[in-house]
Amino acid sequence: MTAGELAGRFSHSWPTTTRHLGVLTAAGLIEVEAHGRERHYLLDRHHLRGVTGLWLGSLDLLVSDDPDHRDDPPAR
C-alpha cells in the first residue's frame, strides 16, 4: 500500500502517518519499495511474528514470576 492509501484509513494527519511509517521501517517491521514517485509499504510478516512472539513470551515470564498469580487458572 502507499502512504496515501494507509493515511486514508485513519483519522489522523498525513505527517502522523509518515512518522509512524518511519518508525515501523526503522524497526524492520515494514519495507519500502519505490515505484516511480510512489513508495509502497510492505509488512514483513516474518519479522512481525518474531517480535510479537518475543513480546508475548515476555508477558508469560512476567506472570509466572509473580508469586500472587502462580496458581491462577489460565485466562479465557
C-alpha positions as a Markdown table, in Angstrom:
| # | Residue | x | y | z |
|---|---|---|---|---|
| 1 | Met | 0.0 | 0.0 | 0.0 |
| 2 | Thr | 1.1 | 3.6 | -0.5 |
| 3 | Ala | 1.3 | 6.1 | 2.4 |
| 4 | Gly | -1.8 | 7.8 | 0.9 |
| 5 | Glu | -3.8 | 4.6 | 1.0 |
| 6 | Leu | -2.7 | 3.9 | 4.5 |
| 7 | Ala | -3.4 | 7.5 | 5.7 |
| 8 | Gly | -6.9 | 7.3 | 4.1 |
| 9 | Arg | -7.8 | 4.5 | 6.6 |
| 10 | Phe | -7.2 | 6.6 | 9.7 |
| 11 | Ser | -8.4 | 9.9 | 11.0 |
| 12 | His | -5.1 | 11.4 | 12.0 |
| 13 | Ser | -2.9 | 13.7 | 9.8 |
| 14 | Trp | -0.6 | 12.9 | 7.0 |
| 15 | Pro | 2.6 | 13.8 | 8.9 |
| 16 | Thr | 1.5 | 11.4 | 11.7 |
| 17 | Thr | 1.1 | 8.6 | 9.2 |
| 18 | Thr | 4.5 | 9.2 | 7.7 |
| 19 | Arg | 6.1 | 9.5 | 11.1 |
| 20 | His | 4.6 | 6.1 | 12.1 |
| 21 | Leu | 5.8 | 4.5 | 8.8 |
| 22 | Gly | 9.3 | 5.8 | 9.5 |
| 23 | Val | 9.3 | 4.2 | 13.0 |
| 24 | Leu | 8.0 | 0.9 | 11.6 |
| 25 | Thr | 10.6 | 1.0 | 8.8 |
| 26 | Ala | 13.4 | 1.7 | 11.3 |
| 27 | Ala | 12.2 | -1.3 | 13.4 |
| 28 | Gly | 12.3 | -3.6 | 10.4 |
| 29 | Leu | 8.6 | -4.3 | 10.6 |
| 30 | Ile | 7.8 | -2.9 | 7.1 |
| 31 | Glu | 9.8 | -2.5 | 3.9 |
| 32 | Val | 9.6 | 0.3 | 1.4 |
| 33 | Glu | 9.7 | -0.2 | -2.4 |
| 34 | Ala | 10.0 | 2.7 | -4.8 |
| 35 | His | 7.6 | 2.6 | -7.8 |
| 36 | Gly | 8.2 | 5.8 | -9.7 |
| 37 | Arg | 7.2 | 8.7 | -7.4 |
| 38 | Glu | 5.2 | 6.4 | -5.1 |
| 39 | Arg | 6.5 | 4.4 | -2.1 |
| 40 | His | 4.8 | 1.1 | -1.4 |
| 41 | Tyr | 4.9 | -0.2 | 2.2 |
| 42 | Leu | 5.1 | -3.9 | 2.7 |
| 43 | Leu | 4.6 | -5.7 | 6.0 |
| 44 | Asp | 7.5 | -8.0 | 6.9 |
| 45 | Arg | 5.3 | -10.8 | 8.4 |
| 46 | His | 8.2 | -13.0 | 9.4 |
| 47 | His | 9.8 | -10.2 | 11.4 |
| 48 | Leu | 6.5 | -9.2 | 12.9 |
| 49 | Arg | 5.9 | -12.8 | 14.1 |
| 50 | Gly | 9.3 | -12.9 | 15.7 |
| 51 | Val | 8.7 | -9.6 | 17.5 |
| 52 | Thr | 5.2 | -10.5 | 18.7 |
| 53 | Gly | 6.4 | -13.9 | 19.8 |
| 54 | Leu | 9.1 | -12.3 | 22.0 |
| 55 | Trp | 6.6 | -9.8 | 23.4 |
| 56 | Leu | 4.0 | -12.4 | 24.2 |
| 57 | Gly | 6.7 | -14.6 | 25.7 |
| 58 | Ser | 7.9 | -11.8 | 27.9 |
| 59 | Leu | 4.3 | -11.4 | 29.3 |
| 60 | Asp | 4.2 | -15.1 | 30.2 |
| 61 | Leu | 7.5 | -14.7 | 32.1 |
| 62 | Leu | 6.2 | -11.7 | 34.0 |
| 63 | Val | 3.1 | -13.6 | 35.1 |
| 64 | Ser | 5.0 | -16.7 | 36.0 |
| 65 | Asp | 7.4 | -14.7 | 38.1 |
| 66 | Asp | 4.6 | -13.0 | 40.0 |
| 67 | Pro | 4.0 | -15.1 | 43.2 |
| 68 | Asp | 0.4 | -13.8 | 43.6 |
| 69 | His | -0.6 | -15.3 | 40.2 |
| 70 | Arg | 1.3 | -18.6 | 40.0 |
| 71 | Asp | -1.8 | -20.7 | 40.9 |
| 72 | Asp | -4.4 | -18.8 | 38.9 |
| 73 | Pro | -6.1 | -20.7 | 36.2 |
| 74 | Pro | -5.3 | -19.5 | 32.6 |
| 75 | Ala | -7.4 | -16.5 | 31.4 |
| 76 | Arg | -10.0 | -17.2 | 28.8 |
